[in-house]
Amino acid sequence: MCLICLDFQNQRLTLDEARRAFGEMASTLDPDHRAEVEEMLEQAAHDEAESND
Ligand SMILES: [Zn+2]
């Protein structure tokens, strides 16, 4: 768990903002968690695409 997860899950960051934050912070996350955050953002993008149908 990092600031990106925390803020995104508390809806303090939009998906775009979370992606930007991830781009800036990715190098500071450990590789396992980096993969988890990537997955979280991908899942969110997928969910968003479906809800826009
Ligand atoms: Zn995190």
mmCIF file of the protein (N, C-alpha, C, O) and its ligand, coordinates in Angstrom:
data_MODEL
# 
_entry.id   MODEL 
# 
loop_
_entity.id 
_entity.type 
_entity.pdbx_number_of_molecules 
1 polymer     1 
2 non-polymer 1 
# 
_entity_poly.entity_id                      1 
_entity_poly.type                           'polypeptide(L)' 
_entity_poly.nstd_linkage                   no 
_entity_poly.nstd_monomer                   no 
_entity_poly.pdbx_seq_one_letter_code       MCLICLDFQNQRLTLDEARRAFGEMASTLDPDHRAEVEEMLEQAAHDEAESND 
_entity_poly.pdbx_seq_one_letter_code_can   MCLICLDFQNQRLTLDEARRAFGEMASTLDPDHRAEVEEMLEQAAHDEAESND 
_entity_poly.pdbx_strand_id                 A 
# 
loop_
_entity_poly_seq.entity_id 
_entity_poly_seq.num 
_entity_poly_seq.mon_id 
_entity_poly_seq.hetero 
1 1  MET n 
1 2  CYS n 
1 3  LEU n 
1 4  ILE n 
1 5  CYS n 
1 6  LEU n 
1 7  ASP n 
1 8  PHE n 
1 9  GLN n 
1 10 ASN n 
1 11 GLN n 
1 12 ARG n 
1 13 LEU n 
1 14 THR n 
1 15 LEU n 
1 16 ASP n 
1 17 GLU n 
1 18 ALA n 
1 19 ARG n 
1 20 ARG n 
1 21 ALA n 
1 22 PHE n 
1 23 GLY n 
1 24 GLU n 
1 25 MET n 
1 26 ALA n 
1 27 SER n 
1 28 THR n 
1 29 LEU n 
1 30 ASP n 
1 31 PRO n 
1 32 ASP n 
1 33 HIS n 
1 34 ARG n 
1 35 ALA n 
1 36 GLU n 
1 37 VAL n 
1 38 GLU n 
1 39 GLU n 
1 40 MET n 
1 41 LEU n 
1 42 GLU n 
1 43 GLN n 
1 44 ALA n 
1 45 ALA n 
1 46 HIS n 
1 47 ASP n 
1 48 GLU n 
1 49 ALA n 
1 50 GLU n 
1 51 SER n 
1 52 ASN n 
1 53 ASP n 
# 
loop_
_struct_asym.id 
_struct_asym.entity_id 
A 1 
B 2 
# 
loop_
_chem_comp.id 
_chem_comp.type 
_chem_comp.mon_nstd_flag 
ALA 'L-peptide linking' y 
ARG 'L-peptide linking' y 
ASN 'L-peptide linking' y 
ASP 'L-peptide linking' y 
CYS 'L-peptide linking' y 
GLN 'L-peptide linking' y 
GLU 'L-peptide linking' y 
GLY 'peptide linking'   y 
HIS 'L-peptide linking' y 
ILE 'L-peptide linking' y 
LEU 'L-peptide linking' y 
MET 'L-peptide linking' y 
PHE 'L-peptide linking' y 
PRO 'L-peptide linking' y 
SER 'L-peptide linking' y 
THR 'L-peptide linking' y 
VAL 'L-peptide linking' y 
ZN  non-polymer         . 
# 
_pdbx_entity_nonpoly.entity_id   2 
_pdbx_entity_nonpoly.name        ? 
_pdbx_entity_nonpoly.comp_id     ZN 
# 
_pdbx_nonpoly_scheme.asym_id         B 
_pdbx_nonpoly_scheme.entity_id       2 
_pdbx_nonpoly_scheme.mon_id          ZN 
_pdbx_nonpoly_scheme.ndb_seq_num     1 
_pdbx_nonpoly_scheme.pdb_seq_num     101 
_pdbx_nonpoly_scheme.auth_seq_num    101 
_pdbx_nonpoly_scheme.pdb_mon_id      ZN 
_pdbx_nonpoly_scheme.auth_mon_id     ZN 
_pdbx_nonpoly_scheme.pdb_strand_id   A 
_pdbx_nonpoly_scheme.pdb_ins_code    . 
# 
loop_
_atom_site.group_PDB 
_atom_site.id 
_atom_site.type_symbol 
_atom_site.label_atom_id 
_atom_site.label_alt_id 
_atom_site.label_comp_id 
_atom_site.label_asym_id 
_atom_site.label_entity_id 
_atom_site.label_seq_id 
_atom_site.pdbx_PDB_ins_code 
_atom_site.Cartn_x 
_atom_site.Cartn_y 
_atom_site.Cartn_z 
_atom_site.occupancy 
_atom_site.B_iso_or_equiv 
_atom_site.pdbx_formal_charge 
_atom_site.auth_seq_id 
_atom_site.auth_comp_id 
_atom_site.auth_asym_id 
_atom_site.auth_atom_id 
_atom_site.pdbx_PDB_model_num 
ATOM   1   N  N  . MET A 1 1  ? 0.857   -1.203 0.000   1.00 0.00 ? 1   MET A N  1 
ATOM   2   C  CA . MET A 1 1  ? 0.000   0.000  0.000   1.00 0.00 ? 1   MET A CA 1 
ATOM   3   C  C  . MET A 1 1  ? 0.884   1.241  0.000   1.00 0.00 ? 1   MET A C  1 
ATOM   4   O  O  . MET A 1 1  ? 1.830   1.357  0.779   1.00 0.00 ? 1   MET A O  1 
ATOM   5   N  N  . CYS A 1 2  ? 0.544   2.170  -0.903  1.00 0.00 ? 2   CYS A N  1 
ATOM   6   C  CA . CYS A 1 2  ? 1.302   3.415  -1.005  1.00 0.00 ? 2   CYS A CA 1 
ATOM   7   C  C  . CYS A 1 2  ? 0.306   4.567  -1.130  1.00 0.00 ? 2   CYS A C  1 
ATOM   8   O  O  . CYS A 1 2  ? -0.906  4.351  -1.105  1.00 0.00 ? 2   CYS A O  1 
ATOM   9   N  N  . LEU A 1 3  ? 0.809   5.762  -1.261  1.00 0.00 ? 3   LEU A N  1 
ATOM   10  C  CA . LEU A 1 3  ? -0.065  6.935  -1.377  1.00 0.00 ? 3   LEU A CA 1 
ATOM   11  C  C  . LEU A 1 3  ? -1.006  6.845  -2.569  1.00 0.00 ? 3   LEU A C  1 
ATOM   12  O  O  . LEU A 1 3  ? -2.147  7.304  -2.507  1.00 0.00 ? 3   LEU A O  1 
ATOM   13  N  N  . ILE A 1 4  ? -0.522  6.248  -3.656  1.00 0.00 ? 4   ILE A N  1 
ATOM   14  C  CA . ILE A 1 4  ? -1.360  6.152  -4.850  1.00 0.00 ? 4   ILE A CA 1 
ATOM   15  C  C  . ILE A 1 4  ? -2.582  5.274  -4.554  1.00 0.00 ? 4   ILE A C  1 
ATOM   16  O  O  . ILE A 1 4  ? -3.715  5.654  -4.846  1.00 0.00 ? 4   ILE A O  1 
ATOM   17  N  N  . CYS A 1 5  ? -2.338  4.105  -3.975  1.00 0.00 ? 5   CYS A N  1 
ATOM   18  C  CA . CYS A 1 5  ? -3.446  3.213  -3.614  1.00 0.00 ? 5   CYS A CA 1 
ATOM   19  C  C  . CYS A 1 5  ? -4.411  3.916  -2.663  1.00 0.00 ? 5   CYS A C  1 
ATOM   20  O  O  . CYS A 1 5  ? -5.627  3.914  -2.857  1.00 0.00 ? 5   CYS A O  1 
ATOM   21  N  N  . LEU A 1 6  ? -3.837  4.506  -1.648  1.00 0.00 ? 6   LEU A N  1 
ATOM   22  C  CA . LEU A 1 6  ? -4.630  5.128  -0.596  1.00 0.00 ? 6   LEU A CA 1 
ATOM   23  C  C  . LEU A 1 6  ? -5.523  6.228  -1.177  1.00 0.00 ? 6   LEU A C  1 
ATOM   24  O  O  . LEU A 1 6  ? -6.732  6.252  -0.946  1.00 0.00 ? 6   LEU A O  1 
ATOM   25  N  N  . ASP A 1 7  ? -4.907  7.129  -1.930  1.00 0.00 ? 7   ASP A N  1 
ATOM   26  C  CA . ASP A 1 7  ? -5.670  8.262  -2.471  1.00 0.00 ? 7   ASP A CA 1 
ATOM   27  C  C  . ASP A 1 7  ? -6.641  7.817  -3.548  1.00 0.00 ? 7   ASP A C  1 
ATOM   28  O  O  . ASP A 1 7  ? -7.755  8.333  -3.639  1.00 0.00 ? 7   ASP A O  1 
ATOM   29  N  N  . PHE A 1 8  ? -6.221  6.859  -4.366  1.00 0.00 ? 8   PHE A N  1 
ATOM   30  C  CA . PHE A 1 8  ? -7.111  6.413  -5.434  1.00 0.00 ? 8   PHE A CA 1 
ATOM   31  C  C  . PHE A 1 8  ? -8.313  5.677  -4.847  1.00 0.00 ? 8   PHE A C  1 
ATOM   32  O  O  . PHE A 1 8  ? -9.447  5.889  -5.275  1.00 0.00 ? 8   PHE A O  1 
ATOM   33  N  N  . GLN A 1 9  ? -8.062  4.821  -3.874  1.00 0.00 ? 9   GLN A N  1 
ATOM   34  C  CA . GLN A 1 9  ? -9.164  4.063  -3.301  1.00 0.00 ? 9   GLN A CA 1 
ATOM   35  C  C  . GLN A 1 9  ? -10.093 4.948  -2.491  1.00 0.00 ? 9   GLN A C  1 
ATOM   36  O  O  . GLN A 1 9  ? -11.277 4.644  -2.349  1.00 0.00 ? 9   GLN A O  1 
ATOM   37  N  N  . ASN A 1 10 ? -9.565  6.037  -1.962  1.00 0.00 ? 10  ASN A N  1 
ATOM   38  C  CA . ASN A 1 10 ? -10.413 7.003  -1.262  1.00 0.00 ? 10  ASN A CA 1 
ATOM   39  C  C  . ASN A 1 10 ? -10.962 8.062  -2.203  1.00 0.00 ? 10  ASN A C  1 
ATOM   40  O  O  . ASN A 1 10 ? -11.563 9.044  -1.767  1.00 0.00 ? 10  ASN A O  1 
ATOM   41  N  N  . GLN A 1 11 ? -10.750 7.852  -3.503  1.00 0.00 ? 11  GLN A N  1 
ATOM   42  C  CA . GLN A 1 11 ? -11.274 8.738  -4.549  1.00 0.00 ? 11  GLN A CA 1 
ATOM   43  C  C  . GLN A 1 11 ? -10.789 10.173 -4.400  1.00 0.00 ? 11  GLN A C  1 
ATOM   44  O  O  . GLN A 1 11 ? -11.488 11.127 -4.744  1.00 0.00 ? 11  GLN A O  1 
ATOM   45  N  N  . ARG A 1 12 ? -9.571  10.299 -3.878  1.00 0.00 ? 12  ARG A N  1 
ATOM   46  C  CA . ARG A 1 12 ? -8.954  11.623 -3.854  1.00 0.00 ? 12  ARG A CA 1 
ATOM   47  C  C  . ARG A 1 12 ? -8.142  11.868 -5.121  1.00 0.00 ? 12  ARG A C  1 
ATOM   48  O  O  . ARG A 1 12 ? -7.725  12.994 -5.391  1.00 0.00 ? 12  ARG A O  1 
ATOM   49  N  N  . LEU A 1 13 ? -7.919  10.807 -5.897  1.00 0.00 ? 13  LEU A N  1 
ATOM   50  C  CA . LEU A 1 13 ? -7.252  10.925 -7.196  1.00 0.00 ? 13  LEU A CA 1 
ATOM   51  C  C  . LEU A 1 13 ? -8.173  10.346 -8.261  1.00 0.00 ? 13  LEU A C  1 
ATOM   52  O  O  . LEU A 1 13 ? -8.794  9.305  -8.047  1.00 0.00 ? 13  LEU A O  1 
ATOM   53  N  N  . THR A 1 14 ? -8.265  11.018 -9.415  1.00 0.00 ? 14  THR A N  1 
ATOM   54  C  CA . THR A 1 14 ? -8.933  10.403 -10.561 1.00 0.00 ? 14  THR A CA 1 
ATOM   55  C  C  . THR A 1 14 ? -7.989  9.367  -11.164 1.00 0.00 ? 14  THR A C  1 
ATOM   56  O  O  . THR A 1 14 ? -6.822  9.273  -10.783 1.00 0.00 ? 14  THR A O  1 
ATOM   57  N  N  . LEU A 1 15 ? -8.513  8.594  -12.108 1.00 0.00 ? 15  LEU A N  1 
ATOM   58  C  CA . LEU A 1 15 ? -7.676  7.598  -12.760 1.00 0.00 ? 15  LEU A CA 1 
ATOM   59  C  C  . LEU A 1 15 ? -6.490  8.271  -13.461 1.00 0.00 ? 15  LEU A C  1 
ATOM   60  O  O  . LEU A 1 15 ? -5.360  7.790  -13.375 1.00 0.00 ? 15  LEU A O  1 
ATOM   61  N  N  . ASP A 1 16 ? -6.750  9.379  -14.149 1.00 0.00 ? 16  ASP A N  1 
ATOM   62  C  CA . ASP A 1 16 ? -5.666  10.088 -14.840 1.00 0.00 ? 16  ASP A CA 1 
ATOM   63  C  C  . ASP A 1 16 ? -4.607  10.593 -13.857 1.00 0.00 ? 16  ASP A C  1 
ATOM   64  O  O  . ASP A 1 16 ? -3.407  10.482 -14.106 1.00 0.00 ? 16  ASP A O  1 
ATOM   65  N  N  . GLU A 1 17 ? -5.074  11.146 -12.742 1.00 0.00 ? 17  GLU A N  1 
ATOM   66  C  CA . GLU A 1 17 ? -4.137  11.641 -11.727 1.00 0.00 ? 17  GLU A CA 1 
ATOM   67  C  C  . GLU A 1 17 ? -3.337  10.504 -11.106 1.00 0.00 ? 17  GLU A C  1 
ATOM   68  O  O  . GLU A 1 17 ? -2.142  10.640 -10.845 1.00 0.00 ? 17  GLU A O  1 
ATOM   69  N  N  . ALA A 1 18 ? -4.007  9.388  -10.875 1.00 0.00 ? 18  ALA A N  1 
ATOM   70  C  CA . ALA A 1 18 ? -3.324  8.231  -10.304 1.00 0.00 ? 18  ALA A CA 1 
ATOM   71  C  C  . ALA A 1 18 ? -2.264  7.708  -11.266 1.00 0.00 ? 18  ALA A C  1 
ATOM   72  O  O  . ALA A 1 18 ? -1.177  7.309  -10.849 1.00 0.00 ? 18  ALA A O  1 
ATOM   73  N  N  . ARG A 1 19 ? -2.592  7.714  -12.557 1.00 0.00 ? 19  ARG A N  1 
ATOM   74  C  CA . ARG A 1 19 ? -1.619  7.261  -13.554 1.00 0.00 ? 19  ARG A CA 1 
ATOM   75  C  C  . ARG A 1 19 ? -0.413  8.183  -13.581 1.00 0.00 ? 19  ARG A C  1 
ATOM   76  O  O  . ARG A 1 19 ? 0.729   7.732  -13.665 1.00 0.00 ? 19  ARG A O  1 
ATOM   77  N  N  . ARG A 1 20 ? -0.677  9.468  -13.511 1.00 0.00 ? 20  ARG A N  1 
ATOM   78  C  CA . ARG A 1 20 ? 0.422   10.443 -13.521 1.00 0.00 ? 20  ARG A CA 1 
ATOM   79  C  C  . ARG A 1 20 ? 1.291   10.257 -12.277 1.00 0.00 ? 20  ARG A C  1 
ATOM   80  O  O  . ARG A 1 20 ? 2.519   10.245 -12.361 1.00 0.00 ? 20  ARG A O  1 
ATOM   81  N  N  . ALA A 1 21 ? 0.640   10.113 -11.132 1.00 0.00 ? 21  ALA A N  1 
ATOM   82  C  CA . ALA A 1 21 ? 1.376   9.905  -9.883  1.00 0.00 ? 21  ALA A CA 1 
ATOM   83  C  C  . ALA A 1 21 ? 2.193   8.622  -9.958  1.00 0.00 ? 21  ALA A C  1 
ATOM   84  O  O  . ALA A 1 21 ? 3.329   8.563  -9.487  1.00 0.00 ? 21  ALA A O  1 
ATOM   85  N  N  . PHE A 1 22 ? 1.598   7.601  -10.556 1.00 0.00 ? 22  PHE A N  1 
ATOM   86  C  CA . PHE A 1 22 ? 2.314   6.339  -10.692 1.00 0.00 ? 22  PHE A CA 1 
ATOM   87  C  C  . PHE A 1 22 ? 3.544   6.515  -11.575 1.00 0.00 ? 22  PHE A C  1 
ATOM   88  O  O  . PHE A 1 22 ? 4.609   5.973  -11.281 1.00 0.00 ? 22  PHE A O  1 
ATOM   89  N  N  . GLY A 1 23 ? 3.394   7.276  -12.658 1.00 0.00 ? 23  GLY A N  1 
ATOM   90  C  CA . GLY A 1 23 ? 4.525   7.526  -13.535 1.00 0.00 ? 23  GLY A CA 1 
ATOM   91  C  C  . GLY A 1 23 ? 5.669   8.205  -12.800 1.00 0.00 ? 23  GLY A C  1 
ATOM   92  O  O  . GLY A 1 23 ? 6.843   7.926  -13.041 1.00 0.00 ? 23  GLY A O  1 
ATOM   93  N  N  . GLU A 1 24 ? 5.291   9.112  -11.889 1.00 0.00 ? 24  GLU A N  1 
ATOM   94  C  CA . GLU A 1 24 ? 6.317   9.838  -11.142 1.00 0.00 ? 24  GLU A CA 1 
ATOM   95  C  C  . GLU A 1 24 ? 6.926   8.997  -10.024 1.00 0.00 ? 24  GLU A C  1 
ATOM   96  O  O  . GLU A 1 24 ? 8.105   9.131  -9.698  1.00 0.00 ? 24  GLU A O  1 
ATOM   97  N  N  . MET A 1 25 ? 6.091   8.117  -9.436  1.00 0.00 ? 25  MET A N  1 
ATOM   98  C  CA . MET A 1 25 ? 6.525   7.406  -8.235  1.00 0.00 ? 25  MET A CA 1 
ATOM   99  C  C  . MET A 1 25 ? 6.942   5.964  -8.486  1.00 0.00 ? 25  MET A C  1 
ATOM   100 O  O  . MET A 1 25 ? 7.440   5.296  -7.579  1.00 0.00 ? 25  MET A O  1 
ATOM   101 N  N  . ALA A 1 26 ? 6.745   5.481  -9.701  1.00 0.00 ? 26  ALA A N  1 
ATOM   102 C  CA . ALA A 1 26 ? 6.979   4.054  -9.975  1.00 0.00 ? 26  ALA A CA 1 
ATOM   103 C  C  . ALA A 1 26 ? 8.361   3.616  -9.529  1.00 0.00 ? 26  ALA A C  1 
ATOM   104 O  O  . ALA A 1 26 ? 8.529   2.527  -8.980  1.00 0.00 ? 26  ALA A O  1 
ATOM   105 N  N  . SER A 1 27 ? 9.350   4.466  -9.767  1.00 0.00 ? 27  SER A N  1 
ATOM   106 C  CA . SER A 1 27 ? 10.726  4.062  -9.443  1.00 0.00 ? 27  SER A CA 1 
ATOM   107 C  C  . SER A 1 27 ? 10.967  3.972  -7.942  1.00 0.00 ? 27  SER A C  1 
ATOM   108 O  O  . SER A 1 27 ? 11.950  3.371  -7.509  1.00 0.00 ? 27  SER A O  1 
ATOM   109 N  N  . THR A 1 28 ? 10.067  4.571  -7.132  1.00 0.00 ? 28  THR A N  1 
ATOM   110 C  CA . THR A 1 28 ? 10.234  4.514  -5.680  1.00 0.00 ? 28  THR A CA 1 
ATOM   111 C  C  . THR A 1 28 ? 9.504   3.321  -5.064  1.00 0.00 ? 28  THR A C  1 
ATOM   112 O  O  . THR A 1 28 ? 9.701   3.006  -3.891  1.00 0.00 ? 28  THR A O  1 
ATOM   113 N  N  . LEU A 1 29 ? 8.657   2.655  -5.865  1.00 0.00 ? 29  LEU A N  1 
ATOM   114 C  CA . LEU A 1 29 ? 7.902   1.513  -5.335  1.00 0.00 ? 29  LEU A CA 1 
ATOM   115 C  C  . LEU A 1 29 ? 8.691   0.231  -5.521  1.00 0.00 ? 29  LEU A C  1 
ATOM   116 O  O  . LEU A 1 29 ? 9.487   0.107  -6.453  1.00 0.00 ? 29  LEU A O  1 
ATOM   117 N  N  . ASP A 1 30 ? 8.465   -0.722 -4.627  1.00 0.00 ? 30  ASP A N  1 
ATOM   118 C  CA . ASP A 1 30 ? 9.168   -1.973 -4.884  1.00 0.00 ? 30  ASP A CA 1 
ATOM   119 C  C  . ASP A 1 30 ? 8.453   -2.714 -6.022  1.00 0.00 ? 30  ASP A C  1 
ATOM   120 O  O  . ASP A 1 30 ? 7.255   -2.532 -6.243  1.00 0.00 ? 30  ASP A O  1 
ATOM   121 N  N  . PRO A 1 31 ? 9.209   -3.547 -6.735  1.00 0.00 ? 31  PRO A N  1 
ATOM   122 C  CA . PRO A 1 31 ? 8.688   -4.144 -7.976  1.00 0.00 ? 31  PRO A CA 1 
ATOM   123 C  C  . PRO A 1 31 ? 7.382   -4.891 -7.786  1.00 0.00 ? 31  PRO A C  1 
ATOM   124 O  O  . PRO A 1 31 ? 6.511   -4.830 -8.654  1.00 0.00 ? 31  PRO A O  1 
ATOM   125 N  N  . ASP A 1 32 ? 7.224   -5.591 -6.677  1.00 0.00 ? 32  ASP A N  1 
ATOM   126 C  CA . ASP A 1 32 ? 5.979   -6.319 -6.451  1.00 0.00 ? 32  ASP A CA 1 
ATOM   127 C  C  . ASP A 1 32 ? 4.806   -5.362 -6.365  1.00 0.00 ? 32  ASP A C  1 
ATOM   128 O  O  . ASP A 1 32 ? 3.748   -5.589 -6.952  1.00 0.00 ? 32  ASP A O  1 
ATOM   129 N  N  . HIS A 1 33 ? 5.019   -4.282 -5.618  1.00 0.00 ? 33  HIS A N  1 
ATOM   130 C  CA . HIS A 1 33 ? 3.915   -3.342 -5.445  1.00 0.00 ? 33  HIS A CA 1 
ATOM   131 C  C  . HIS A 1 33 ? 3.664   -2.553 -6.723  1.00 0.00 ? 33  HIS A C  1 
ATOM   132 O  O  . HIS A 1 33 ? 2.527   -2.189 -7.022  1.00 0.00 ? 33  HIS A O  1 
ATOM   133 N  N  . ARG A 1 34 ? 4.714   -2.292 -7.464  1.00 0.00 ? 34  ARG A N  1 
ATOM   134 C  CA . ARG A 1 34 ? 4.554   -1.611 -8.753  1.00 0.00 ? 34  ARG A CA 1 
ATOM   135 C  C  . ARG A 1 34 ? 3.579   -2.414 -9.637  1.00 0.00 ? 34  ARG A C  1 
ATOM   136 O  O  . ARG A 1 34 ? 2.690   -1.851 -10.276 1.00 0.00 ? 34  ARG A O  1 
ATOM   137 N  N  . ALA A 1 35 ? 3.770   -3.727 -9.653  1.00 0.00 ? 35  ALA A N  1 
ATOM   138 C  CA . ALA A 1 35 ? 2.887   -4.589 -10.448 1.00 0.00 ? 35  ALA A CA 1 
ATOM   139 C  C  . ALA A 1 35 ? 1.456   -4.532 -9.926  1.00 0.00 ? 35  ALA A C  1 
ATOM   140 O  O  . ALA A 1 35 ? 0.503   -4.558 -10.705 1.00 0.00 ? 35  ALA A O  1 
ATOM   141 N  N  . GLU A 1 36 ? 1.309   -4.455 -8.606  1.00 0.00 ? 36  GLU A N  1 
ATOM   142 C  CA . GLU A 1 36 ? -0.045  -4.394 -8.033  1.00 0.00 ? 36  GLU A CA 1 
ATOM   143 C  C  . GLU A 1 36 ? -0.737  -3.091 -8.410  1.00 0.00 ? 36  GLU A C  1 
ATOM   144 O  O  . GLU A 1 36 ? -1.929  -3.078 -8.719  1.00 0.00 ? 36  GLU A O  1 
ATOM   145 N  N  . VAL A 1 37 ? 0.018   -1.997 -8.383  1.00 0.00 ? 37  VAL A N  1 
ATOM   146 C  CA . VAL A 1 37 ? -0.580  -0.707 -8.719  1.00 0.00 ? 37  VAL A CA 1 
ATOM   147 C  C  . VAL A 1 37 ? -0.949  -0.683 -10.199 1.00 0.00 ? 37  VAL A C  1 
ATOM   148 O  O  . VAL A 1 37 ? -2.016  -0.191 -10.567 1.00 0.00 ? 37  VAL A O  1 
ATOM   149 N  N  . GLU A 1 38 ? -0.072  -1.209 -11.043 1.00 0.00 ? 38  GLU A N  1 
ATOM   150 C  CA . GLU A 1 38 ? -0.384  -1.288 -12.477 1.00 0.00 ? 38  GLU A CA 1 
ATOM   151 C  C  . GLU A 1 38 ? -1.681  -2.052 -12.701 1.00 0.00 ? 38  GLU A C  1 
ATOM   152 O  O  . GLU A 1 38 ? -2.533  -1.650 -13.494 1.00 0.00 ? 38  GLU A O  1 
ATOM   153 N  N  . GLU A 1 39 ? -1.807  -3.153 -11.990 1.00 0.00 ? 39  GLU A N  1 
ATOM   154 C  CA . GLU A 1 39 ? -2.998  -3.987 -12.127 1.00 0.00 ? 39  GLU A CA 1 
ATOM   155 C  C  . GLU A 1 39 ? -4.245  -3.228 -11.658 1.00 0.00 ? 39  GLU A C  1 
ATOM   156 O  O  . GLU A 1 39 ? -5.298  -3.283 -12.293 1.00 0.00 ? 39  GLU A O  1 
ATOM   157 N  N  . MET A 1 40 ? -4.100  -2.523 -10.538 1.00 0.00 ? 40  MET A N  1 
ATOM   158 C  CA . MET A 1 40 ? -5.214  -1.743 -10.004 1.00 0.00 ? 40  MET A CA 1 
ATOM   159 C  C  . MET A 1 40 ? -5.674  -0.693 -11.011 1.00 0.00 ? 40  MET A C  1 
ATOM   160 O  O  . MET A 1 40 ? -6.873  -0.498 -11.210 1.00 0.00 ? 40  MET A O  1 
ATOM   161 N  N  . LEU A 1 41 ? -4.710  -0.016 -11.648 1.00 0.00 ? 41  LEU A N  1 
ATOM   162 C  CA . LEU A 1 41 ? -5.056  1.041  -12.606 1.00 0.00 ? 41  LEU A CA 1 
ATOM   163 C  C  . LEU A 1 41 ? -5.672  0.438  -13.872 1.00 0.00 ? 41  LEU A C  1 
ATOM   164 O  O  . LEU A 1 41 ? -6.614  0.996  -14.435 1.00 0.00 ? 41  LEU A O  1 
ATOM   165 N  N  . GLU A 1 42 ? -5.143  -0.689 -14.309 1.00 0.00 ? 42  GLU A N  1 
ATOM   166 C  CA . GLU A 1 42 ? -5.727  -1.361 -15.472 1.00 0.00 ? 42  GLU A CA 1 
ATOM   167 C  C  . GLU A 1 42 ? -7.154  -1.792 -15.203 1.00 0.00 ? 42  GLU A C  1 
ATOM   168 O  O  . GLU A 1 42 ? -8.042  -1.621 -16.038 1.00 0.00 ? 42  GLU A O  1 
ATOM   169 N  N  . GLN A 1 43 ? -7.358  -2.352 -14.021 1.00 0.00 ? 43  GLN A N  1 
ATOM   170 C  CA . GLN A 1 43 ? -8.701  -2.794 -13.634 1.00 0.00 ? 43  GLN A CA 1 
ATOM   171 C  C  . GLN A 1 43 ? -9.657  -1.609 -13.586 1.00 0.00 ? 43  GLN A C  1 
ATOM   172 O  O  . GLN A 1 43 ? -10.800 -1.702 -14.035 1.00 0.00 ? 43  GLN A O  1 
ATOM   173 N  N  . ALA A 1 44 ? -9.184  -0.503 -13.043 1.00 0.00 ? 44  ALA A N  1 
ATOM   174 C  CA . ALA A 1 44 ? -10.026 0.686  -12.934 1.00 0.00 ? 44  ALA A CA 1 
ATOM   175 C  C  . ALA A 1 44 ? -10.374 1.228  -14.318 1.00 0.00 ? 44  ALA A C  1 
ATOM   176 O  O  . ALA A 1 44 ? -11.499 1.667  -14.553 1.00 0.00 ? 44  ALA A O  1 
ATOM   177 N  N  . ALA A 1 45 ? -9.412  1.196  -15.226 1.00 0.00 ? 45  ALA A N  1 
ATOM   178 C  CA . ALA A 1 45 ? -9.665  1.664  -16.595 1.00 0.00 ? 45  ALA A CA 1 
ATOM   179 C  C  . ALA A 1 45 ? -10.699 0.775  -17.249 1.00 0.00 ? 45  ALA A C  1 
ATOM   180 O  O  . ALA A 1 45 ? -11.582 1.253  -17.960 1.00 0.00 ? 45  ALA A O  1 
ATOM   181 N  N  . HIS A 1 46 ? -10.588 -0.509 -17.008 1.00 0.00 ? 46  HIS A N  1 
ATOM   182 C  CA . HIS A 1 46 ? -11.533 -1.477 -17.561 1.00 0.00 ? 46  HIS A CA 1 
ATOM   183 C  C  . HIS A 1 46 ? -12.926 -1.222 -16.999 1.00 0.00 ? 46  HIS A C  1 
ATOM   184 O  O  . HIS A 1 46 ? -13.901 -1.193 -17.749 1.00 0.00 ? 46  HIS A O  1 
ATOM   185 N  N  . ASP A 1 47 ? -13.024 -1.040 -15.694 1.00 0.00 ? 47  ASP A N  1 
ATOM   186 C  CA . ASP A 1 47 ? -14.311 -0.797 -15.069 1.00 0.00 ? 47  ASP A CA 1 
ATOM   187 C  C  . ASP A 1 47 ? -14.928 0.494  -15.584 1.00 0.00 ? 47  ASP A C  1 
ATOM   188 O  O  . ASP A 1 47 ? -16.133 0.578  -15.822 1.00 0.00 ? 47  ASP A O  1 
ATOM   189 N  N  . GLU A 1 48 ? -14.077 1.494  -15.751 1.00 0.00 ? 48  GLU A N  1 
ATOM   190 C  CA . GLU A 1 48 ? -14.567 2.788  -16.226 1.00 0.00 ? 48  GLU A CA 1 
ATOM   191 C  C  . GLU A 1 48 ? -15.101 2.655  -17.647 1.00 0.00 ? 48  GLU A C  1 
ATOM   192 O  O  . GLU A 1 48 ? -16.148 3.215  -17.971 1.00 0.00 ? 48  GLU A O  1 
ATOM   193 N  N  . ALA A 1 49 ? -14.395 1.926  -18.489 1.00 0.00 ? 49  ALA A N  1 
ATOM   194 C  CA . ALA A 1 49 ? -14.842 1.729  -19.865 1.00 0.00 ? 49  ALA A CA 1 
ATOM   195 C  C  . ALA A 1 49 ? -16.183 1.025  -19.896 1.00 0.00 ? 49  ALA A C  1 
ATOM   196 O  O  . ALA A 1 49 ? -17.045 1.368  -20.705 1.00 0.00 ? 49  ALA A O  1 
ATOM   197 N  N  . GLU A 1 50 ? -16.369 0.045  -19.024 1.00 0.00 ? 50  GLU A N  1 
ATOM   198 C  CA . GLU A 1 50 ? -17.627 -0.683 -19.013 1.00 0.00 ? 50  GLU A CA 1 
ATOM   199 C  C  . GLU A 1 50 ? -18.766 0.187  -18.516 1.00 0.00 ? 50  GLU A C  1 
ATOM   200 O  O  . GLU A 1 50 ? -19.878 0.110  -19.039 1.00 0.00 ? 50  GLU A O  1 
ATOM   201 N  N  . SER A 1 51 ? -18.504 1.019  -17.508 1.00 0.00 ? 51  SER A N  1 
ATOM   202 C  CA . SER A 1 51 ? -19.575 1.830  -16.953 1.00 0.00 ? 51  SER A CA 1 
ATOM   203 C  C  . SER A 1 51 ? -19.970 2.966  -17.899 1.00 0.00 ? 51  SER A C  1 
ATOM   204 O  O  . SER A 1 51 ? -21.028 3.573  -17.737 1.00 0.00 ? 51  SER A O  1 
ATOM   205 N  N  . ASN A 1 52 ? -19.115 3.250  -18.887 1.00 0.00 ? 52  ASN A N  1 
ATOM   206 C  CA . ASN A 1 52 ? -19.440 4.295  -19.861 1.00 0.00 ? 52  ASN A CA 1 
ATOM   207 C  C  . ASN A 1 52 ? -20.286 3.783  -21.031 1.00 0.00 ? 52  ASN A C  1 
ATOM   208 O  O  . ASN A 1 52 ? -20.687 4.547  -21.909 1.00 0.00 ? 52  ASN A O  1 
ATOM   209 N  N  . ASP A 1 53 ? -20.539 2.504  -21.021 1.00 0.00 ? 53  ASP A N  1 
ATOM   210 C  CA . ASP A 1 53 ? -21.322 1.934  -22.116 1.00 0.00 ? 53  ASP A CA 1 
ATOM   211 C  C  . ASP A 1 53 ? -22.755 2.431  -22.114 1.00 0.00 ? 53  ASP A C  1 
ATOM   212 O  O  . ASP A 1 53 ? -23.544 2.043  -22.975 1.00 0.00 ? 53  ASP A O  1 
HETATM 213 ZN ZN . ZN  B 2 .  ? 0.156   1.219  -3.227  1.00 0.00 2 101 ZN  A ZN 1 
# 
